[in-house]
Amino acid sequence: MILLAACRKNEPIPITPDPEPQPKLEYVWSQYLRDDSAAVYFSIDPQMIDNSVLFSTTNGNSEVVKSFDKLTGKLNWEWSDNNYQRNYFSYENSLLVEDILFLCDKQTLYAIDALTGASRWTYTWSWGQGDVFTYTDGEYLYHRLNGSNPYYTGYPDAYIMRTPIEASPPQWDTVLVDKADTYSKRFKALEFFTSTHGDKMMIGVVGAKGIGENEDGKSNLFLYNLSQDSLVYYKDNATPDGSMYNPLQLDQDKVYVLGGWGVHAFDLQTGEKVWTYQHAPAGDPNRSFTLGDFILYEGKLVVKNRDGLLICLDKLDGHQIWKTTDTGGILSFGRINAADNKLFYCSDDDIFIISISNGEVILHERPPTNQGATGTVGVDATNKLLYYHDRGTAYCAKIPE
């Protein structure tokens, strides 16, 4: 035993190198957003136009949009409307189309000149229940509405309305109505593309909740030809366990939907299911994709769950490329952004930057104020800058290498 110990004494002792410290954000500027103690501490997602970036704050009953110089943080202009009481639990109520910023608070929509801060128009729906989500195909602004159904009281029909982007005041017309039957209806996601024949197409998901007792909800997938004003297909119960209110991800021949506990790929032209990645058994409350997100980037689908997992899937067949933990829990009301092979998002009050190549955490940091980072991270790839907020302060920082 003594001889054995002596031999081992001369063997080299392996030394595990200390992990390289994560880079810290180098801040370029910050601007206080709140004007008084009545603020609700939320902002729209950073919207970038020319040399400016837009944030907002809510002071009592008034929403204040602020435009800052992207590089210096100098205030360009402010916009406010005392009647604007938006649903601040969703950051997708703002949409920037060319030089027009659209804001939506379910019943009322606002159009603002994003270069000057001047109001273009205000419109309030006199019927139905609006929604905070707005979309564009580059030519029209689309808005989802729920209208009453005389045959199924309390269970609404789902409407898609649209107006030309440049129309002032707006000129709304009805694009599509999904009538309540034994299920109430609500549109959950829309996306647009041009077919090989040059027709404008709209693909979307409509959520359906059973009217009868103990009936579970489902999600239906549809494709609509806007040029010919005709329904191409309607796939009932395409995702039996429901779907999230997340943007659809499209490539040349597939559409991807984030379900309740799985990711689904469908043939874009036929609506037939191509593959499903089942993350967890349906009904598991701790592993659902609620308050998660997914994004398509260079052939990969990266999916964020609420239980600290980040999963990378191959877009062709859905097989798992990598999976990593400790990437934050639920997203803080925002979406994932991607640029330069990196993911950017806010989760558990921190800002994260993740390598898309292998899931490595490049940065995990709390804002300087120690308040919670929230919303979607804006990325200026040209100047290698990122923008985010912590409910009360807007930040601009350099993207770490």
C-alpha positions as CSV (number, residue, x, y, z in Angstrom):
1,M,0.0,0.0,0.0
2,I,2.9,2.3,0.8
3,L,4.6,1.6,-2.6
4,L,1.3,2.1,-4.5
5,A,0.9,5.5,-2.8
6,A,4.4,6.5,-3.7
7,C,3.9,5.7,-7.3
8,R,0.7,7.7,-7.4
9,K,2.4,10.6,-5.8
10,N,4.5,11.3,-8.9
11,E,1.5,11.1,-11.3
12,P,0.3,14.5,-12.6
13,I,-2.8,15.7,-11.0
14,P,-5.5,16.8,-13.5
15,I,-6.5,20.4,-13.0
16,T,-9.9,21.4,-14.3
17,P,-9.5,24.9,-15.7
18,D,-11.9,27.6,-14.5
19,P,-14.6,28.3,-17.0
20,E,-14.1,31.5,-18.9
21,P,-16.1,34.3,-17.3
22,Q,-19.2,35.4,-19.3
23,P,-18.8,38.8,-20.9
24,K,-20.7,41.7,-19.4
25,L,-22.8,44.1,-21.4
26,E,-21.0,47.3,-22.3
27,Y,-23.8,49.9,-22.1
28,V,-23.8,52.8,-24.6
29,W,-26.7,54.8,-23.1
30,S,-29.8,54.5,-20.9
31,Q,-32.9,56.6,-20.7
32,Y,-35.5,56.8,-17.9
33,L,-39.0,56.0,-19.3
34,R,-41.3,56.7,-16.5
35,D,-42.6,60.3,-15.8
36,D,-44.5,59.7,-12.5
37,S,-45.3,57.2,-9.9
38,A,-48.5,56.2,-11.6
39,A,-46.6,54.4,-14.3
40,V,-47.4,50.7,-14.9
41,Y,-43.8,50.0,-15.7
42,F,-44.2,48.4,-19.1
43,S,-43.1,49.4,-22.6
44,I,-43.7,48.3,-26.2
45,D,-41.0,46.2,-27.7
46,P,-38.1,48.3,-29.1
47,Q,-39.0,49.4,-32.6
48,M,-36.2,50.6,-34.9
49,I,-36.6,53.0,-37.8
50,D,-33.8,54.8,-39.6
51,N,-31.6,56.3,-36.8
52,S,-34.2,56.0,-34.1
53,V,-35.5,53.4,-31.6
54,L,-39.0,53.6,-30.0
55,F,-40.0,52.7,-26.5
56,S,-43.0,53.7,-24.3
57,T,-44.3,54.0,-20.8
58,T,-47.7,54.1,-19.2
59,N,-48.5,57.0,-16.9
60,G,-51.9,56.4,-15.3
61,N,-54.3,56.3,-18.2
62,S,-51.9,57.8,-20.8
63,E,-49.5,55.8,-23.0
64,V,-46.4,57.8,-23.9
65,V,-44.3,56.7,-26.8
66,K,-40.7,58.0,-26.9
67,S,-38.3,58.1,-29.8
68,F,-34.5,58.1,-29.1
69,D,-31.5,58.4,-31.3
70,K,-30.2,54.9,-31.7
71,L,-26.5,55.8,-31.1
72,T,-26.7,58.6,-28.5
73,G,-30.0,58.1,-26.7
74,K,-31.1,61.7,-27.3
75,L,-34.8,62.2,-27.1
76,N,-36.3,62.9,-30.6
77,W,-40.0,63.2,-29.7
78,E,-42.9,62.0,-27.5
79,W,-46.4,61.0,-28.4
80,S,-49.3,60.6,-26.0
81,D,-53.0,59.9,-26.0
82,N,-55.0,60.2,-22.7
83,N,-57.6,57.6,-23.8
84,Y,-55.0,54.9,-24.6
85,Q,-55.3,52.0,-22.1
86,R,-53.6,49.2,-23.8
87,N,-53.3,45.6,-22.7
88,Y,-49.8,45.9,-21.3
89,F,-49.4,42.2,-20.6
90,S,-48.8,41.6,-24.3
91,Y,-46.0,43.4,-26.1
92,E,-47.3,42.5,-29.6
93,N,-49.7,45.3,-29.6
94,S,-47.2,47.5,-31.5
95,L,-46.4,47.0,-35.1
96,L,-44.0,49.1,-37.2
97,V,-44.7,49.2,-41.0
98,E,-42.4,51.4,-43.0
99,D,-42.7,54.8,-41.2
100,I,-46.1,54.1,-39.4
101,L,-46.3,52.8,-35.8
102,F,-49.6,51.0,-35.1
103,L,-50.7,50.5,-31.5
104,C,-53.7,48.5,-30.3
105,D,-55.6,48.2,-27.0
106,K,-58.2,45.7,-28.1
107,Q,-61.0,48.2,-28.9
108,T,-59.0,51.1,-30.2
109,L,-56.2,51.3,-32.7
110,Y,-53.7,54.2,-33.2
111,A,-51.5,55.1,-36.2
112,I,-48.5,57.3,-35.5
113,D,-45.9,58.8,-37.8
114,A,-42.8,57.0,-36.5
115,L,-40.5,59.7,-37.9
116,T,-42.2,62.7,-36.3
117,G,-44.5,61.4,-33.6
118,A,-47.6,63.0,-35.2
119,S,-50.9,61.2,-34.9
120,R,-52.3,59.9,-38.2
121,W,-55.6,58.4,-37.0
122,T,-57.5,56.8,-34.2
123,Y,-60.2,54.1,-34.7
124,T,-62.4,52.5,-32.1
125,W,-64.5,49.4,-32.9
126,S,-68.2,49.8,-32.3
127,W,-68.8,46.1,-32.2
128,G,-67.2,42.9,-31.1
129,Q,-64.2,42.3,-28.8
130,G,-60.9,43.4,-30.3
131,D,-57.5,41.9,-29.8
132,V,-54.1,43.4,-29.2
133,F,-52.4,41.5,-32.1
134,T,-52.0,43.2,-35.5
135,Y,-50.3,41.9,-38.6
136,T,-49.2,43.1,-42.0
137,D,-48.6,41.6,-45.5
138,G,-46.8,44.8,-46.5
139,E,-49.9,46.3,-48.1
140,Y,-52.7,45.9,-45.5
141,L,-53.0,46.1,-41.7
142,Y,-54.8,43.0,-40.3
143,H,-56.7,43.0,-37.0
144,R,-58.4,40.1,-35.2
145,L,-61.8,40.5,-33.7
146,N,-64.3,38.4,-31.8
147,G,-68.0,39.0,-32.6
148,S,-71.1,37.7,-30.9
149,N,-73.0,34.8,-32.4
150,P,-76.8,34.8,-32.1
151,Y,-77.0,31.0,-32.0
152,Y,-74.3,30.4,-29.4
153,T,-74.6,33.2,-26.9
154,G,-71.4,34.0,-25.2
155,Y,-69.3,32.0,-27.7
156,P,-67.9,34.3,-30.3
157,D,-67.2,34.1,-34.0
158,A,-63.7,35.0,-35.1
159,Y,-63.1,37.8,-37.6
160,I,-60.1,39.0,-39.5
161,M,-60.4,42.6,-40.7
162,R,-58.0,44.7,-42.8
163,T,-57.4,48.2,-44.0
164,P,-54.8,49.5,-46.5
165,I,-51.6,50.6,-44.7
166,E,-51.7,54.1,-46.1
167,A,-55.5,54.7,-45.6
168,S,-56.2,57.6,-43.3
169,P,-58.8,57.2,-41.8
170,P,-58.7,53.4,-42.0
171,Q,-61.0,51.6,-44.5
172,W,-61.9,48.3,-43.0
173,D,-63.3,45.3,-44.8
174,T,-63.9,41.7,-43.7
175,V,-61.4,39.1,-44.9
176,L,-62.5,35.9,-43.2
177,V,-65.0,34.8,-40.5
178,D,-64.8,31.5,-38.7
179,K,-68.3,30.9,-37.2
180,A,-68.8,29.4,-33.8
181,D,-70.5,26.0,-33.9
182,T,-70.1,23.6,-31.1
183,Y,-66.8,25.4,-30.5
184,S,-66.2,29.1,-29.9
185,K,-63.5,30.5,-32.2
186,R,-60.6,32.8,-31.9
187,F,-57.7,33.5,-34.3
188,K,-54.4,32.9,-32.6
189,A,-51.7,33.5,-35.3
190,L,-51.4,34.7,-38.9
191,E,-48.6,34.8,-41.4
192,F,-48.4,35.8,-45.1
193,F,-46.5,34.7,-48.2
194,T,-46.6,34.7,-52.0
195,S,-47.4,31.5,-53.8
196,T,-45.4,30.2,-56.8
197,H,-48.2,31.5,-59.0
198,G,-47.9,35.0,-57.5
199,D,-51.0,34.9,-55.4
200,K,-51.0,36.5,-51.9
201,M,-51.6,33.8,-49.3
202,M,-52.6,34.0,-45.6
203,I,-52.0,31.0,-43.3
204,G,-53.2,30.9,-39.7
205,V,-54.3,29.1,-36.6
206,V,-57.7,29.4,-35.0
207,G,-58.3,28.3,-31.5
208,A,-61.5,26.4,-30.8
209,K,-62.8,25.9,-27.3
210,G,-65.6,23.3,-26.7
211,I,-68.9,24.7,-25.7
212,G,-70.1,21.5,-24.0
213,E,-69.0,20.5,-20.5
214,N,-65.6,18.8,-20.2
215,E,-64.7,19.5,-23.8
216,D,-61.0,20.4,-24.4
217,G,-59.9,23.0,-26.8
218,K,-58.2,22.4,-30.1
219,S,-56.4,24.4,-32.8
220,N,-57.3,24.3,-36.5
221,L,-54.9,25.2,-39.4
222,F,-56.1,27.1,-42.5
223,L,-54.7,28.5,-45.7
224,Y,-56.5,31.3,-47.5
225,N,-55.9,32.7,-50.9
226,L,-56.2,36.5,-50.6
227,S,-55.8,37.1,-54.3
228,Q,-58.7,34.8,-55.2
229,D,-60.7,35.3,-52.0
230,S,-61.0,31.6,-51.4
231,L,-60.2,29.1,-48.7
232,V,-57.6,26.5,-49.8
233,Y,-57.8,24.2,-46.8
234,Y,-59.1,24.0,-43.3
235,K,-57.5,21.3,-41.1
236,D,-59.8,20.7,-38.1
237,N,-58.0,19.7,-34.9
238,A,-54.6,20.1,-36.5
239,T,-53.0,20.4,-33.0
240,P,-55.3,18.5,-30.6
241,D,-53.6,19.9,-27.5
242,G,-54.0,23.5,-28.6
243,S,-51.4,26.0,-29.6
244,M,-49.7,29.1,-28.3
245,Y,-50.3,32.8,-29.4
246,N,-46.9,32.7,-31.2
247,P,-46.0,33.9,-34.6
248,L,-46.0,31.0,-37.2
249,Q,-42.6,30.1,-38.6
250,L,-42.5,29.6,-42.4
251,D,-39.9,28.3,-44.8
252,Q,-40.3,27.3,-48.5
253,D,-42.6,24.3,-48.0
254,K,-43.5,24.0,-44.4
255,V,-45.3,26.0,-41.6
256,Y,-44.3,25.4,-38.0
257,V,-46.7,25.8,-35.1
258,L,-45.9,25.8,-31.4
259,G,-48.4,23.6,-29.7
260,G,-49.2,23.2,-26.0
261,W,-46.6,20.5,-25.4
262,G,-45.1,19.9,-28.8
263,V,-43.8,21.5,-32.0
264,H,-45.6,20.7,-35.2
265,A,-44.6,20.9,-38.9
266,F,-47.2,21.0,-41.7
267,D,-46.9,20.9,-45.4
268,L,-47.5,24.5,-46.4
269,Q,-49.5,23.7,-49.6
270,T,-51.7,20.8,-48.3
271,G,-51.8,21.3,-44.5
272,E,-50.8,17.7,-43.9
273,K,-48.7,17.1,-40.8
274,V,-45.0,16.3,-41.6
275,W,-43.7,15.7,-38.1
276,T,-44.3,16.4,-34.4
277,Y,-41.7,16.9,-31.7
278,Q,-43.5,16.0,-28.4
279,H,-41.7,17.7,-25.6
280,A,-43.9,16.5,-22.7
281,P,-47.1,14.7,-22.1
282,A,-50.2,16.8,-22.7
283,G,-51.4,18.4,-19.5
284,D,-48.1,18.7,-17.7
285,P,-48.3,22.2,-16.2
286,N,-44.6,22.6,-15.6
287,R,-43.4,21.7,-19.1
288,S,-45.8,23.3,-21.4
289,F,-44.8,26.0,-24.0
290,T,-47.0,28.6,-22.2
291,L,-45.0,31.8,-22.0
292,G,-42.3,30.2,-24.2
293,D,-41.4,30.8,-27.9
294,F,-39.7,29.4,-30.9
295,I,-37.9,30.8,-33.9
296,L,-36.6,29.5,-37.3
297,Y,-33.0,30.3,-38.0
298,E,-30.9,28.9,-40.8
299,G,-32.5,25.5,-40.9
300,K,-32.9,25.2,-37.2
301,L,-36.0,25.6,-34.9
302,V,-35.0,26.8,-31.5
303,V,-37.7,26.3,-28.9
304,K,-37.8,27.9,-25.4
305,N,-39.8,26.2,-22.7
306,R,-41.0,27.4,-19.3
307,D,-38.9,24.8,-17.3
308,G,-35.4,26.2,-18.1
309,L,-34.9,24.2,-21.3
310,L,-33.8,25.4,-24.7
311,I,-34.1,22.9,-27.5
312,C,-32.8,23.0,-31.0
313,L,-34.5,20.9,-33.7
314,D,-33.8,20.2,-37.3
315,K,-36.4,21.8,-39.5
316,L,-36.6,18.9,-41.9
317,D,-37.5,16.1,-39.6
318,G,-37.7,17.6,-36.1
319,H,-34.9,15.5,-34.6
320,Q,-33.1,17.1,-31.7
321,I,-29.8,18.7,-32.4
322,W,-29.0,19.9,-28.9
323,K,-30.7,20.6,-25.6
324,T,-29.4,22.8,-22.8
325,T,-30.7,23.8,-19.4
326,D,-30.3,26.8,-17.1
327,T,-31.5,29.2,-19.8
328,G,-34.2,30.9,-17.7
329,G,-37.7,29.9,-17.1
330,I,-40.7,31.7,-18.6
331,L,-40.1,34.5,-21.1
332,S,-40.8,37.9,-19.6
333,F,-43.7,38.7,-21.9
334,G,-41.5,39.1,-25.0
335,R,-40.3,37.0,-28.0
336,I,-37.0,35.4,-29.0
337,N,-34.9,37.4,-31.4
338,A,-32.1,36.0,-33.5
339,A,-29.1,37.5,-35.3
340,D,-25.5,36.6,-36.1
341,N,-26.0,33.0,-34.9
342,K,-27.2,34.2,-31.5
343,L,-30.5,34.2,-29.6
344,F,-31.6,37.2,-27.6
345,Y,-34.4,37.1,-25.0
346,C,-35.5,38.2,-21.6
347,S,-36.4,35.4,-19.1
348,D,-36.8,35.4,-15.3
349,D,-36.0,39.1,-15.2
350,D,-32.6,38.6,-16.8
351,I,-31.3,39.2,-20.4
352,F,-29.8,36.1,-22.2
353,I,-27.7,35.7,-25.2
354,I,-27.3,32.1,-26.4
355,S,-25.2,30.5,-29.2
356,I,-27.4,28.9,-31.8
357,S,-24.6,26.6,-32.8
358,N,-24.5,24.7,-29.5
359,G,-26.8,26.3,-26.9
360,E,-23.9,27.8,-25.0
361,V,-24.9,30.7,-22.7
362,I,-22.9,33.7,-23.9
363,L,-24.4,36.2,-21.5
364,H,-26.8,36.0,-18.6
365,E,-27.2,39.3,-16.8
366,R,-29.5,41.4,-14.7
367,P,-30.1,45.0,-15.7
368,P,-28.0,47.7,-13.9
369,T,-31.0,48.9,-11.9
370,N,-31.5,45.3,-10.7
371,Q,-35.1,45.6,-12.0
372,G,-36.5,42.9,-14.2
373,A,-35.5,42.8,-17.9
374,T,-38.6,42.2,-19.9
375,G,-40.1,42.2,-23.4
376,T,-38.3,41.5,-26.7
377,V,-34.7,42.4,-27.2
378,G,-34.2,44.6,-30.3
379,V,-31.1,44.0,-32.4
380,D,-29.3,46.4,-34.6
381,A,-27.0,44.0,-36.5
382,T,-25.3,46.8,-38.5
383,N,-24.1,48.8,-35.5
384,K,-23.8,45.6,-33.3
385,L,-26.1,47.1,-30.7
386,L,-29.0,45.7,-28.7
387,Y,-31.9,47.4,-27.0
388,Y,-34.2,46.3,-24.2
389,H,-35.9,47.7,-21.1
390,D,-36.6,46.9,-17.5
391,R,-40.1,48.3,-17.3
392,G,-38.8,51.8,-16.3
393,T,-35.5,52.3,-18.1
394,A,-34.5,51.9,-21.8
395,Y,-31.0,50.5,-22.5
396,C,-28.6,50.4,-25.4
397,A,-25.6,48.1,-25.2
398,K,-22.9,46.6,-27.4
399,I,-23.5,43.0,-28.5
400,P,-20.6,41.0,-27.1
401,E,-18.5,38.9,-29.4
